[in-house]
Amino acid sequence: MYSQSLQNLIGTLSLIMVLTSVSAVEARNLRVAAFAYAAQALLICALIGAFATQNSALYWWVLVAFFTKAVITPWLLLAYVRRTVDREVRAIIGFGPSVIIASVILVVFYQLTHRYAGFLAPSATATHGVFRTNLAVALTVFVIGLYAILSRRDAIKTVVGLALLENAVHLSLVSLAPGIRETALVGITTEVVITIGLLLYIISGIYQKFGSTDTYKLSELHW
């Protein structure tokens, strides 16, 4: 059983994840975006660690997540930013309107998921206190990550969006099945650090060919 203080801690860490998501998506400086993602990675590690107090198997996931999410992925992002440029390619949507859209996404999807958590995940766990909050945050972060992928032309920012999607899925996983030992195994095996590394390697090749990380340049590729 989770104490009230532990639930409050989990809820607070979870809500801060939303802010780091918006920061990672809206920061035009790619270094800042990478650091915002790193902050979120530390938050997800702390969240899994909080749940691990009731399921020791999750500590293995915390260890793996720390190295893959909080160390390797930010290091890869920063390394490839140094190889390319640290300023994001002009987005499809301007900064001001994009912040407004991201804020609307945050409020609307959080409220909807929090209100209809029982419908989206029909289980006693999903509708209980902090678990309902986590589910709402997970869907909100997922949609913000998807928004980044769809609204950004910069390939590195697209990778950041993909990393946000992964964090959202992992938050929902640990929140819906925190007491099952297999949860740690599923979480560890679904880390996407290798995929992120491969994508960044491809992005580096695109930059070398076109001098830009603009995904619109992909239309110029041909056999």
Buried (B, 14 or more C-beta within 10 A) or exposed (E): EBEEEBBEBBBEBBBBBBBBBBBBBBBBEBBBBBBBBBBBBBBBBBBBBBBBEEBEBBBBBBBBBBEBBBBBBBEBBBEBBEEBBBEBBEBEBEEEEBBEBBEEBBEEBBEBBBEBBEEBBEEEBBBEBBBBBBBBBBBBBBBBBBBBBEBBBBBBBBBBBBBBBBBBBBBBBBBBBBEBEEBBEBBBEEBBBEEBBEBBEEBBEBBEEBEBBBBEBEEEEEE
